[in-house]
Amino acid sequence: MALRGWSGVVRYGVPGLLLGLAVMGGFGTVRGPSALAEGLPGAERSRAAAAAGNDASGTIAFSTSSNGGTSQYLYLIDTKAHAFAIYRIDPSNPKGAVQLAGCRQYQWDMKLSQYNNAEPDVASVESMIKTLGQPAR
């Protein structure tokens, strides 16, 4: 097989290269959100990075670390295509393994009025609001 020596490059290098290009294409010349959010605790850093990652191309990118710090996650959200992807990055792996954890087009999800929600459900709240909004007779 001609690509036998290339297996490491194909497995780790190509996804990393594509991911890097996607992130760079999303930011253009804008300073990366991680640089803008330095010094903030994890959850706040993610929120600040999400806000900073908004740009005219419709791509939002931000990263978080897992609780144990063994993995990092990169989130790419394409607001124009109504899709997102989550990548797991293993910094302990010397080859810098990048793995697609999940992706989805969410345009149809946004059409649901509710799904998998805790009580009260949307219909109950709507009913209460309509009842409370009626003038007294």
A tleap script that builds the chain and sets N, CA, C and O, in Angstrom:
source leaprc.protein.ff14SB
mol = sequence {
  NMET ALA LEU ARG GLY TRP SER GLY VAL VAL
  ARG TYR GLY VAL PRO GLY LEU LEU LEU GLY
  LEU ALA VAL MET GLY GLY PHE GLY THR VAL
  ARG GLY PRO SER ALA LEU ALA GLU GLY LEU
  PRO GLY ALA GLU ARG SER ARG ALA ALA ALA
  ALA ALA GLY ASN ASP ALA SER GLY THR ILE
  ALA PHE SER THR SER SER ASN GLY GLY THR
  SER GLN TYR LEU TYR LEU ILE ASP THR LYS
  ALA HIE ALA PHE ALA ILE TYR ARG ILE ASP
  PRO SER ASN PRO LYS GLY ALA VAL GLN LEU
  ALA GLY CYS ARG GLN TYR GLN TRP ASP MET
  LYS LEU SER GLN TYR ASN ASN ALA GLU PRO
  ASP VAL ALA SER VAL GLU SER MET ILE LYS
  THR LEU GLY GLN PRO ALA CARG
}
set mol.1.N position { 0.843 -1.192 0.000 }
set mol.1.CA position { 0.000 0.000 0.000 }
set mol.1.C position { 0.880 1.245 0.000 }
set mol.1.O position { 1.820 1.331 0.791 }
set mol.2.N position { 0.599 2.196 -0.859 }
set mol.2.CA position { 1.435 3.372 -1.032 }
set mol.2.C position { 1.404 4.305 0.175 }
set mol.2.O position { 2.382 5.014 0.412 }
set mol.3.N position { 0.332 4.331 0.933 }
set mol.3.CA position { 0.197 5.263 2.041 }
set mol.3.C position { 0.566 4.653 3.389 }
set mol.3.O position { 0.253 5.242 4.424 }
set mol.4.N position { 1.214 3.506 3.412 }
set mol.4.CA position { 1.513 2.828 4.675 }
set mol.4.C position { 2.283 3.742 5.626 }
set mol.4.O position { 1.932 3.797 6.805 }
set mol.5.N position { 3.282 4.441 5.191 }
set mol.5.CA position { 4.069 5.340 6.029 }
set mol.5.C position { 3.324 6.627 6.393 }
set mol.5.O position { 3.759 7.359 7.282 }
set mol.6.N position { 2.238 6.902 5.735 }
set mol.6.CA position { 1.488 8.135 5.931 }
set mol.6.C position { 0.346 7.983 6.932 }
set mol.6.O position { -0.380 8.949 7.166 }
set mol.7.N position { 0.162 6.823 7.522 }
set mol.7.CA position { -1.014 6.598 8.366 }
set mol.7.C position { -1.110 7.596 9.512 }
set mol.7.O position { -2.209 8.063 9.811 }
set mol.8.N position { -0.002 7.943 10.166 }
set mol.8.CA position { -0.028 8.923 11.253 }
set mol.8.C position { -0.408 10.307 10.760 }
set mol.8.O position { -1.163 11.027 11.414 }
set mol.9.N position { 0.123 10.674 9.598 }
set mol.9.CA position { -0.190 11.979 9.028 }
set mol.9.C position { -1.665 12.063 8.656 }
set mol.9.O position { -2.332 13.059 8.936 }
set mol.10.N position { -2.159 11.020 8.029 }
set mol.10.CA position { -3.557 11.010 7.605 }
set mol.10.C position { -4.473 10.997 8.821 }
set mol.10.O position { -5.490 11.690 8.854 }
set mol.11.N position { -4.099 10.202 9.819 }
set mol.11.CA position { -4.967 10.053 10.989 }
set mol.11.C position { -4.984 11.296 11.869 }
set mol.11.O position { -6.043 11.680 12.365 }
set mol.12.N position { -3.826 11.938 12.074 }
set mol.12.CA position { -3.746 13.066 13.004 }
set mol.12.C position { -3.479 14.403 12.309 }
set mol.12.O position { -4.055 15.423 12.687 }
set mol.13.N position { -2.628 14.402 11.319 }
set mol.13.CA position { -2.226 15.657 10.688 }
set mol.13.C position { -3.306 16.295 9.850 }
set mol.13.O position { -3.532 17.500 9.953 }
set mol.14.N position { -3.981 15.516 9.019 }
set mol.14.CA position { -5.008 16.065 8.128 }
set mol.14.C position { -6.183 16.641 8.921 }
set mol.14.O position { -6.594 17.767 8.642 }
set mol.15.N position { -6.750 15.904 9.913 }
set mol.15.CA position { -7.833 16.515 10.694 }
set mol.15.C position { -7.383 17.772 11.429 }
set mol.15.O position { -8.131 18.745 11.521 }
set mol.16.N position { -6.156 17.748 11.951 }
set mol.16.CA position { -5.640 18.936 12.638 }
set mol.16.C position { -5.498 20.111 11.694 }
set mol.16.O position { -5.834 21.243 12.043 }
set mol.17.N position { -5.001 19.843 10.497 }
set mol.17.CA position { -4.853 20.886 9.491 }
set mol.17.C position { -6.211 21.458 9.093 }
set mol.17.O position { -6.383 22.674 9.013 }
set mol.18.N position { -7.182 20.561 8.843 }
set mol.18.CA position { -8.524 21.020 8.474 }
set mol.18.C position { -9.164 21.814 9.596 }
set mol.18.O position { -9.808 22.834 9.349 }
set mol.19.N position { -8.994 21.355 10.824 }
set mol.19.CA position { -9.536 22.066 11.974 }
set mol.19.C position { -8.889 23.437 12.112 }
set mol.19.O position { -9.576 24.426 12.370 }
set mol.20.N position { -7.595 23.501 11.945 }
set mol.20.CA position { -6.890 24.780 12.014 }
set mol.20.C position { -7.362 25.749 10.939 }
set mol.20.O position { -7.560 26.935 11.204 }
set mol.21.N position { -7.540 25.241 9.736 }
set mol.21.CA position { -8.038 26.088 8.650 }
set mol.21.C position { -9.454 26.578 8.928 }
set mol.21.O position { -9.787 27.729 8.644 }
set mol.22.N position { -10.287 25.697 9.487 }
set mol.22.CA position { -11.661 26.098 9.814 }
set mol.22.C position { -11.662 27.192 10.860 }
set mol.22.O position { -12.411 28.162 10.748 }
set mol.23.N position { -10.834 27.046 11.869 }
set mol.23.CA position { -10.774 28.058 12.928 }
set mol.23.C position { -10.222 29.359 12.375 }
set mol.23.O position { -10.767 30.426 12.659 }
set mol.24.N position { -9.160 29.295 11.598 }
set mol.24.CA position { -8.582 30.511 11.027 }
set mol.24.C position { -9.542 31.172 10.053 }
set mol.24.O position { -9.628 32.399 10.003 }
set mol.25.N position { -10.258 30.381 9.286 }
set mol.25.CA position { -11.242 30.944 8.363 }
set mol.25.C position { -12.364 31.634 9.106 }
set mol.25.O position { -12.921 32.617 8.616 }
set mol.26.N position { -12.700 31.138 10.273 }
set mol.26.CA position { -13.758 31.741 11.080 }
set mol.26.C position { -13.345 33.043 11.706 }
set mol.26.O position { -14.185 33.918 11.914 }
set mol.27.N position { -12.050 33.202 12.020 }
set mol.27.CA position { -11.607 34.407 12.711 }
set mol.27.C position { -11.031 35.460 11.793 }
set mol.27.O position { -11.028 36.639 12.145 }
set mol.28.N position { -10.544 35.075 10.630 }
set mol.28.CA position { -9.924 36.040 9.737 }
set mol.28.C position { -8.775 36.728 10.446 }
set mol.28.O position { -7.862 36.065 10.937 }
set mol.29.N position { -8.810 38.064 10.505 }
set mol.29.CA position { -7.753 38.811 11.186 }
set mol.29.C position { -8.161 39.200 12.593 }
set mol.29.O position { -7.437 39.932 13.268 }
set mol.30.N position { -9.301 38.726 13.042 }
set mol.30.CA position { -9.764 39.046 14.391 }
set mol.30.C position { -8.900 38.314 15.393 }
set mol.30.O position { -8.532 37.159 15.178 }
set mol.31.N position { -8.578 38.975 16.478 }
set mol.31.CA position { -7.796 38.351 17.541 }
set mol.31.C position { -8.605 37.219 18.148 }
set mol.31.O position { -9.795 37.394 18.412 }
set mol.32.N position { -7.997 36.067 18.377 }
set mol.32.CA position { -8.677 34.888 18.893 }
set mol.32.C position { -9.374 35.134 20.211 }
set mol.32.O position { -8.882 35.911 21.030 }
set mol.33.N position { -10.525 34.484 20.440 }
set mol.33.CA position { -11.289 34.709 21.657 }
set mol.33.C position { -10.553 34.260 22.903 }
set mol.33.O position { -10.771 34.823 23.976 }
set mol.34.N position { -9.679 33.253 22.794 }
set mol.34.CA position { -8.959 32.811 23.982 }
set mol.34.C position { -8.021 33.901 24.474 }
set mol.34.O position { -7.798 34.022 25.679 }
set mol.35.N position { -7.473 34.692 23.574 }
set mol.35.CA position { -6.593 35.780 23.986 }
set mol.35.C position { -7.385 36.879 24.674 }
set mol.35.O position { -6.881 37.529 25.589 }
set mol.36.N position { -8.616 37.089 24.241 }
set mol.36.CA position { -9.448 38.117 24.846 }
set mol.36.C position { -9.981 37.703 26.206 }
set mol.36.O position { -10.333 38.554 27.022 }
set mol.37.N position { -10.042 36.399 26.455 }
set mol.37.CA position { -10.658 35.895 27.674 }
set mol.37.C position { -9.634 35.388 28.687 }
set mol.37.O position { -10.000 34.696 29.637 }
set mol.38.N position { -8.362 35.719 28.498 }
set mol.38.CA position { -7.332 35.236 29.412 }
set mol.38.C position { -7.598 35.705 30.828 }
set mol.38.O position { -8.069 36.821 31.045 }
set mol.39.N position { -7.295 34.848 31.789 }
set mol.39.CA position { -7.426 35.218 33.186 }
set mol.39.C position { -8.807 34.993 33.770 }
set mol.39.O position { -8.999 35.183 34.971 }
set mol.40.N position { -9.769 34.597 32.960 }
set mol.40.CA position { -11.112 34.335 33.469 }
set mol.40.C position { -11.234 32.878 33.870 }
set mol.40.O position { -10.560 32.025 33.290 }
set mol.41.N position { -12.082 32.566 34.855 }
set mol.41.CA position { -12.308 31.159 35.183 }
set mol.41.C position { -12.966 30.433 34.009 }
set mol.41.O position { -13.511 31.071 33.109 }
set mol.42.N position { -12.913 29.087 34.020 }
set mol.42.CA position { -13.351 28.260 32.890 }
set mol.42.C position { -14.670 28.625 32.265 }
set mol.42.O position { -14.717 28.895 31.065 }
set mol.43.N position { -15.771 28.646 33.045 }
set mol.43.CA position { -17.093 28.912 32.480 }
set mol.43.C position { -17.178 30.329 31.940 }
set mol.43.O position { -17.754 30.554 30.876 }
set mol.44.N position { -16.612 31.282 32.662 }
set mol.44.CA position { -16.638 32.673 32.192 }
set mol.44.C position { -15.784 32.840 30.943 }
set mol.44.O position { -16.131 33.606 30.043 }
set mol.45.N position { -14.655 32.115 30.889 }
set mol.45.CA position { -13.794 32.177 29.715 }
set mol.45.C position { -14.550 31.682 28.493 }
set mol.45.O position { -14.419 32.251 27.409 }
set mol.46.N position { -15.344 30.620 28.656 }
set mol.46.CA position { -16.123 30.081 27.541 }
set mol.46.C position { -17.143 31.095 27.055 }
set mol.46.O position { -17.298 31.298 25.850 }
set mol.47.N position { -17.846 31.739 27.995 }
set mol.47.CA position { -18.852 32.732 27.600 }
set mol.47.C position { -18.214 33.921 26.904 }
set mol.47.O position { -18.732 34.409 25.899 }
set mol.48.N position { -17.081 34.392 27.440 }
set mol.48.CA position { -16.392 35.523 26.824 }
set mol.48.C position { -15.877 35.145 25.445 }
set mol.48.O position { -15.946 35.946 24.513 }
set mol.49.N position { -15.365 33.936 25.313 }
set mol.49.CA position { -14.854 33.486 24.023 }
set mol.49.C position { -15.977 33.362 23.016 }
set mol.49.O position { -15.793 33.686 21.843 }
set mol.50.N position { -17.142 32.896 23.453 }
set mol.50.CA position { -18.284 32.773 22.539 }
set mol.50.C position { -18.697 34.137 22.030 }
set mol.50.O position { -18.975 34.299 20.842 }
set mol.51.N position { -18.741 35.120 22.917 }
set mol.51.CA position { -19.120 36.469 22.504 }
set mol.51.C position { -18.073 37.059 21.560 }
set mol.51.O position { -18.419 37.714 20.577 }
set mol.52.N position { -16.793 36.825 21.859 }
set mol.52.CA position { -15.723 37.363 21.035 }
set mol.52.C position { -15.614 36.644 19.705 }
set mol.52.O position { -15.134 37.218 18.728 }
set mol.53.N position { -16.059 35.382 19.652 }
set mol.53.CA position { -15.932 34.589 18.442 }
set mol.53.C position { -16.944 34.944 17.365 }
set mol.53.O position { -16.820 34.479 16.232 }
set mol.54.N position { -17.945 35.759 17.692 }
set mol.54.CA position { -18.928 36.149 16.691 }
set mol.54.C position { -18.235 36.978 15.636 }
set mol.54.O position { -17.520 37.929 15.953 }
set mol.55.N position { -18.439 36.626 14.401 }
set mol.55.CA position { -17.882 37.446 13.346 }
set mol.55.C position { -18.788 37.391 12.126 }
set mol.55.O position { -19.748 36.623 12.084 }
set mol.56.N position { -18.476 38.200 11.155 }
set mol.56.CA position { -19.344 38.367 9.999 }
set mol.56.C position { -19.499 37.097 9.174 }
set mol.56.O position { -20.462 36.982 8.416 }
set mol.57.N position { -18.583 36.142 9.296 }
set mol.57.CA position { -18.675 34.935 8.487 }
set mol.57.C position { -19.740 33.984 9.002 }
set mol.57.O position { -20.117 33.044 8.302 }
set mol.58.N position { -20.238 34.212 10.224 }
set mol.58.CA position { -21.255 33.345 10.784 }
set mol.58.C position { -20.690 32.163 11.538 }
set mol.58.O position { -21.431 31.237 11.867 }
set mol.59.N position { -19.387 32.167 11.824 }
set mol.59.CA position { -18.766 31.075 12.562 }
set mol.59.C position { -18.399 31.547 13.953 }
set mol.59.O position { -17.765 32.588 14.124 }
set mol.60.N position { -18.803 30.771 14.946 }
set mol.60.CA position { -18.438 31.029 16.334 }
set mol.60.C position { -17.573 29.857 16.775 }
set mol.60.O position { -17.921 28.701 16.536 }
set mol.61.N position { -16.455 30.150 17.415 }
set mol.61.CA position { -15.569 29.099 17.905 }
set mol.61.C position { -15.147 29.426 19.319 }
set mol.61.O position { -14.791 30.566 19.619 }
set mol.62.N position { -15.184 28.432 20.192 }
set mol.62.CA position { -14.653 28.588 21.536 }
set mol.62.C position { -14.253 27.237 22.072 }
set mol.62.O position { -14.654 26.200 21.543 }
set mol.63.N position { -13.456 27.254 23.133 }
set mol.63.CA position { -12.974 25.994 23.694 }
set mol.63.C position { -13.192 25.973 25.197 }
set mol.63.O position { -13.296 27.017 25.842 }
set mol.64.N position { -13.260 24.770 25.739 }
set mol.64.CA position { -13.374 24.566 27.174 }
set mol.64.C position { -12.474 23.403 27.560 }
set mol.64.O position { -12.036 22.627 26.711 }
set mol.65.N position { -12.209 23.296 28.850 }
set mol.65.CA position { -11.467 22.162 29.381 }
set mol.65.C position { -12.408 21.323 30.215 }
set mol.65.O position { -13.341 21.844 30.826 }
set mol.66.N position { -12.163 20.010 30.242 }
set mol.66.CA position { -12.975 19.144 31.081 }
set mol.66.C position { -12.592 19.376 32.532 }
set mol.66.O position { -11.560 19.984 32.814 }
set mol.67.N position { -13.419 18.893 33.457 }
set mol.67.CA position { -13.182 19.120 34.880 }
set mol.67.C position { -11.810 18.625 35.326 }
set mol.67.O position { -11.128 19.310 36.089 }
set mol.68.N position { -11.405 17.469 34.873 }
set mol.68.CA position { -10.114 16.923 35.265 }
set mol.68.C position { -8.950 17.519 34.498 }
set mol.68.O position { -7.796 17.283 34.857 }
set mol.69.N position { -9.220 18.278 33.461 }
set mol.69.CA position { -8.170 18.887 32.659 }
set mol.69.C position { -7.485 17.922 31.710 }
set mol.69.O position { -6.466 18.270 31.112 }
set mol.70.N position { -8.021 16.712 31.557 }
set mol.70.CA position { -7.383 15.732 30.684 }
set mol.70.C position { -7.747 15.936 29.227 }
set mol.70.O position { -7.025 15.478 28.342 }
set mol.71.N position { -8.840 16.607 28.962 }
set mol.71.CA position { -9.271 16.849 27.586 }
set mol.71.C position { -9.701 18.295 27.418 }
set mol.71.O position { -10.097 18.963 28.374 }
set mol.72.N position { -9.615 18.751 26.207 }
set mol.72.CA position { -10.138 20.058 25.843 }
set mol.72.C position { -11.165 19.842 24.747 }
set mol.72.O position { -11.074 18.884 23.981 }
set mol.73.N position { -12.137 20.732 24.675 }
set mol.73.CA position { -13.165 20.629 23.648 }
set mol.73.C position { -13.200 21.921 22.854 }
set mol.73.O position { -13.165 23.017 23.415 }
set mol.74.N position { -13.269 21.776 21.551 }
set mol.74.CA position { -13.397 22.904 20.640 }
set mol.74.C position { -14.795 22.852 20.054 }
set mol.74.O position { -15.209 21.826 19.513 }
set mol.75.N position { -15.518 23.945 20.158 }
set mol.75.CA position { -16.880 24.042 19.639 }
set mol.75.C position { -16.858 24.989 18.446 }
set mol.75.O position { -16.389 26.122 18.552 }
set mol.76.N position { -17.361 24.526 17.326 }
set mol.76.CA position { -17.521 25.358 16.135 }
set mol.76.C position { -19.004 25.427 15.817 }
set mol.76.O position { -19.656 24.396 15.650 }
set mol.77.N position { -19.534 26.625 15.735 }
set mol.77.CA position { -20.949 26.812 15.446 }
set mol.77.C position { -21.061 27.661 14.188 }
set mol.77.O position { -20.574 28.790 14.141 }
set mol.78.N position { -21.703 27.105 13.178 }
set mol.78.CA position { -21.933 27.826 11.927 }
set mol.78.C position { -23.358 28.344 11.953 }
set mol.78.O position { -24.308 27.596 11.720 }
set mol.79.N position { -23.500 29.629 12.237 }
set mol.79.CA position { -24.839 30.203 12.375 }
set mol.79.C position { -25.561 30.346 11.043 }
set mol.79.O position { -26.789 30.430 11.019 }
set mol.80.N position { -24.836 30.375 9.948 }
set mol.80.CA position { -25.483 30.468 8.640 }
set mol.80.C position { -26.022 29.114 8.191 }
set mol.80.O position { -27.114 29.038 7.627 }
set mol.81.N position { -25.268 28.051 8.435 }
set mol.81.CA position { -25.696 26.707 8.031 }
set mol.81.C position { -26.518 26.024 9.117 }
set mol.81.O position { -27.003 24.910 8.920 }
set mol.82.N position { -26.678 26.689 10.269 }
set mol.82.CA position { -27.420 26.125 11.407 }
set mol.82.C position { -26.855 24.756 11.788 }
set mol.82.O position { -27.585 23.770 11.887 }
set mol.83.N position { -25.536 24.721 12.000 }
set mol.83.CA position { -24.876 23.466 12.342 }
set mol.83.C position { -23.779 23.730 13.365 }
set mol.83.O position { -23.270 24.845 13.477 }
set mol.84.N position { -23.428 22.691 14.105 }
set mol.84.CA position { -22.307 22.804 15.024 }
set mol.84.C position { -21.515 21.500 15.031 }
set mol.84.O position { -22.010 20.443 14.639 }
set mol.85.N position { -20.276 21.609 15.487 }
set mol.85.CA position { -19.410 20.440 15.641 }
set mol.85.C position { -18.625 20.608 16.931 }
set mol.85.O position { -18.242 21.719 17.298 }
set mol.86.N position { -18.389 19.493 17.617 }
set mol.86.CA position { -17.612 19.502 18.850 }
set mol.86.C position { -16.442 18.542 18.656 }
set mol.86.O position { -16.626 17.382 18.288 }
set mol.87.N position { -15.241 19.048 18.909 }
set mol.87.CA position { -14.037 18.244 18.774 }
set mol.87.C position { -13.402 18.053 20.143 }
set mol.87.O position { -13.309 18.999 20.926 }
set mol.88.N position { -12.962 16.830 20.434 }
set mol.88.CA position { -12.245 16.513 21.670 }
set mol.88.C position { -10.766 16.498 21.333 }
set mol.88.O position { -10.333 15.821 20.401 }
set mol.89.N position { -10.001 17.250 22.100 }
set mol.89.CA position { -8.562 17.338 21.891 }
set mol.89.C position { -7.884 16.757 23.119 }
set mol.89.O position { -8.155 17.182 24.242 }
set mol.90.N position { -7.010 15.795 22.912 }
set mol.90.CA position { -6.316 15.130 24.012 }
set mol.90.C position { -4.897 15.676 24.101 }
set mol.90.O position { -4.020 15.225 23.364 }
set mol.91.N position { -4.650 16.649 25.000 }
set mol.91.CA position { -3.318 17.247 25.083 }
set mol.91.C position { -2.266 16.291 25.649 }
set mol.91.O position { -1.071 16.533 25.477 }
set mol.92.N position { -2.676 15.215 26.316 }
set mol.92.CA position { -1.704 14.269 26.856 }
set mol.92.C position { -1.153 13.347 25.774 }
set mol.92.O position { -0.121 12.707 25.975 }
set mol.93.N position { -1.822 13.275 24.644 }
set mol.93.CA position { -1.360 12.452 23.532 }
set mol.93.C position { -0.243 13.204 22.813 }
set mol.93.O position { -0.455 14.333 22.370 }
set mol.94.N position { 0.937 12.604 22.688 }
set mol.94.CA position { 2.050 13.314 22.046 }
set mol.94.C position { 1.769 13.700 20.592 }
set mol.94.O position { 2.396 14.615 20.060 }
set mol.95.N position { 0.841 13.013 19.961 }
set mol.95.CA position { 0.500 13.347 18.577 }
set mol.95.C position { -0.610 14.391 18.512 }
set mol.95.O position { -0.994 14.812 17.421 }
set mol.96.N position { -1.132 14.819 19.669 }
set mol.96.CA position { -2.181 15.832 19.698 }
set mol.96.C position { -3.461 15.367 19.050 }
set mol.96.O position { -3.973 16.021 18.141 }
set mol.97.N position { -3.983 14.249 19.505 }
set mol.97.CA position { -5.155 13.636 18.881 }
set mol.97.C position { -6.354 14.580 18.893 }
set mol.97.O position { -6.689 15.157 19.927 }
set mol.98.N position { -6.983 14.728 17.758 }
set mol.98.CA position { -8.207 15.501 17.603 }
set mol.98.C position { -9.283 14.531 17.140 }
set mol.98.O position { -9.106 13.821 16.150 }
set mol.99.N position { -10.404 14.505 17.865 }
set mol.99.CA position { -11.464 13.568 17.527 }
set mol.99.C position { -12.787 14.319 17.451 }
set mol.99.O position { -13.108 15.124 18.324 }
set mol.100.N position { -13.537 14.050 16.410 }
set mol.100.CA position { -14.873 14.624 16.290 }
set mol.100.C position { -15.770 13.935 17.310 }
set mol.100.O position { -16.021 12.734 17.213 }
set mol.101.N position { -16.253 14.699 18.287 }
set mol.101.CA position { -17.116 14.133 19.330 }
set mol.101.C position { -18.567 14.098 18.868 }
set mol.101.O position { -19.309 13.188 19.239 }
set mol.102.N position { -18.978 15.061 18.075 }
set mol.102.CA position { -20.344 15.078 17.575 }
set mol.102.C position { -20.586 16.286 16.698 }
set mol.102.O position { -19.903 17.303 16.820 }
set mol.103.N position { -21.556 16.169 15.819 }
set mol.103.CA position { -21.940 17.301 14.988 }
set mol.103.C position { -23.421 17.163 14.653 }
set mol.103.O position { -23.990 16.073 14.712 }
set mol.104.N position { -24.015 18.263 14.310 }
set mol.104.CA position { -25.452 18.234 14.068 }
set mol.104.C position { -25.886 19.518 13.371 }
set mol.104.O position { -25.330 20.590 13.604 }
set mol.105.N position { -26.881 19.386 12.519 }
set mol.105.CA position { -27.570 20.559 12.010 }
set mol.105.C position { -28.746 20.799 12.944 }
set mol.105.O position { -29.557 19.901 13.169 }
set mol.106.N position { -28.840 21.997 13.484 }
set mol.106.CA position { -29.848 22.268 14.500 }
set mol.106.C position { -31.038 23.076 13.996 }
set mol.106.O position { -31.885 23.478 14.794 }
set mol.107.N position { -31.121 23.319 12.709 }
set mol.107.CA position { -32.214 24.149 12.199 }
set mol.107.C position { -33.584 23.562 12.525 }
set mol.107.O position { -34.515 24.312 12.818 }
set mol.108.N position { -33.727 22.242 12.481 }
set mol.108.CA position { -35.023 21.632 12.777 }
set mol.108.C position { -35.273 21.571 14.278 }
set mol.108.O position { -36.420 21.631 14.721 }
set mol.109.N position { -34.202 21.452 15.063 }
set mol.109.CA position { -34.350 21.487 16.519 }
set mol.109.C position { -34.996 22.801 16.953 }
set mol.109.O position { -35.809 22.830 17.878 }
set mol.110.N position { -34.629 23.873 16.282 }
set mol.110.CA position { -35.128 25.198 16.656 }
set mol.110.C position { -36.612 25.366 16.316 }
set mol.110.O position { -37.238 26.327 16.762 }
set mol.111.N position { -37.172 24.461 15.546 }
set mol.111.CA position { -38.594 24.525 15.206 }
set mol.111.C position { -39.471 23.910 16.301 }
set mol.111.O position { -40.680 24.141 16.320 }
set mol.112.N position { -38.874 23.126 17.218 }
set mol.112.CA position { -39.641 22.506 18.299 }
set mol.112.C position { -40.031 23.563 19.327 }
set mol.112.O position { -39.238 24.448 19.647 }
set mol.113.N position { -41.238 23.468 19.835 }
set mol.113.CA position { -41.617 24.382 20.910 }
set mol.113.C position { -41.064 23.889 22.231 }
set mol.113.O position { -40.825 24.690 23.135 }
set mol.114.N position { -40.854 22.585 22.364 }
set mol.114.CA position { -40.235 22.015 23.559 }
set mol.114.C position { -39.794 20.592 23.269 }
set mol.114.O position { -40.327 19.921 22.386 }
set mol.115.N position { -38.810 20.152 24.033 }
set mol.115.CA position { -38.342 18.768 23.927 }
set mol.115.C position { -37.498 18.468 25.163 }
set mol.115.O position { -36.557 19.198 25.477 }
set mol.116.N position { -37.839 17.408 25.846 }
set mol.116.CA position { -37.050 16.934 26.978 }
set mol.116.C position { -36.861 18.005 28.054 }
set mol.116.O position { -35.773 18.143 28.615 }
set mol.117.N position { -37.919 18.757 28.337 }
set mol.117.CA position { -37.862 19.827 29.323 }
set mol.117.C position { -38.450 19.385 30.650 }
set mol.117.O position { -39.284 18.481 30.702 }
set mol.118.N position { -38.016 20.020 31.706 }
set mol.118.CA position { -38.589 19.782 33.028 }
set mol.118.C position { -39.904 20.552 33.143 }
set mol.118.O position { -40.170 21.473 32.369 }
set mol.119.N position { -40.703 20.166 34.101 }
set mol.119.CA position { -41.978 20.859 34.341 }
set mol.119.C position { -41.694 22.281 34.805 }
set mol.119.O position { -40.664 22.498 35.443 }
set mol.120.N position { -42.520 23.229 34.532 }
set mol.120.CA position { -43.753 23.137 33.752 }
set mol.120.C position { -43.460 23.162 32.259 }
set mol.120.O position { -42.516 23.812 31.810 }
set mol.121.N position { -44.279 22.448 31.497 }
set mol.121.CA position { -44.073 22.422 30.054 }
set mol.121.C position { -44.583 23.729 29.435 }
set mol.121.O position { -45.273 24.515 30.084 }
set mol.122.N position { -44.234 23.931 28.200 }
set mol.122.CA position { -44.546 25.181 27.510 }
set mol.122.C position { -46.048 25.436 27.457 }
set mol.122.O position { -46.483 26.567 27.674 }
set mol.123.N position { -46.848 24.413 27.172 }
set mol.123.CA position { -48.304 24.584 27.084 }
set mol.123.C position { -48.889 25.026 28.427 }
set mol.123.O position { -49.806 25.846 28.450 }
set mol.124.N position { -48.379 24.503 29.542 }
set mol.124.CA position { -48.872 24.896 30.868 }
set mol.124.C position { -48.550 26.351 31.164 }
set mol.124.O position { -49.397 27.083 31.676 }
set mol.125.N position { -47.338 26.774 30.847 }
set mol.125.CA position { -46.946 28.166 31.073 }
set mol.125.C position { -47.793 29.094 30.213 }
set mol.125.O position { -48.262 30.129 30.686 }
set mol.126.N position { -47.985 28.726 28.963 }
set mol.126.CA position { -48.806 29.542 28.062 }
set mol.126.C position { -50.224 29.659 28.602 }
set mol.126.O position { -50.809 30.742 28.585 }
set mol.127.N position { -50.777 28.553 29.082 }
set mol.127.CA position { -52.122 28.558 29.644 }
set mol.127.C position { -52.200 29.464 30.878 }
set mol.127.O position { -53.150 30.233 31.027 }
set mol.128.N position { -51.195 29.370 31.763 }
set mol.128.CA position { -51.173 30.220 32.964 }
set mol.128.C position { -51.103 31.691 32.606 }
set mol.128.O position { -51.793 32.514 33.209 }
set mol.129.N position { -50.283 32.023 31.640 }
set mol.129.CA position { -50.121 33.425 31.237 }
set mol.129.C position { -51.426 33.955 30.659 }
set mol.129.O position { -51.841 35.070 30.976 }
set mol.130.N position { -52.068 33.165 29.818 }
set mol.130.CA position { -53.318 33.586 29.225 }
set mol.130.C position { -54.392 33.753 30.284 }
set mol.130.O position { -55.177 34.700 30.226 }
set mol.131.N position { -54.438 32.835 31.261 }
set mol.131.CA position { -55.421 32.904 32.339 }
set mol.131.C position { -55.167 34.127 33.207 }
set mol.131.O position { -56.104 34.855 33.533 }
set mol.132.N position { -53.922 34.363 33.584 }
set mol.132.CA position { -53.572 35.501 34.444 }
set mol.132.C position { -53.746 36.827 33.707 }
set mol.132.O position { -54.004 37.860 34.326 }
set mol.133.N position { -53.606 36.793 32.401 }
set mol.133.CA position { -53.704 38.013 31.613 }
set mol.133.C position { -55.148 38.458 31.354 }
set mol.133.O position { -55.371 39.566 30.866 }
set mol.134.N position { -56.130 37.605 31.674 }
set mol.134.CA position { -57.531 37.956 31.460 }
set mol.134.C position { -57.968 39.014 32.466 }
set mol.134.O position { -57.655 38.890 33.650 }
set mol.135.N position { -58.675 40.038 32.035 }
set mol.135.CA position { -59.148 41.062 32.981 }
set mol.135.C position { -60.216 40.470 33.909 }
set mol.135.O position { -60.975 39.584 33.516 }
set mol.136.N position { -60.260 40.974 35.139 }
set mol.136.CA position { -61.245 40.499 36.122 }
set mol.136.C position { -62.642 40.944 35.708 }
set mol.136.O position { -62.820 42.045 35.186 }
set mol.137.N position { -63.632 40.085 35.943 }
set mol.137.CA position { -65.003 40.418 35.540 }
set mol.137.C position { -65.824 40.804 36.705 }
set mol.137.O position { -67.004 41.117 36.553 }
savepdb mol mol.pdb
quit
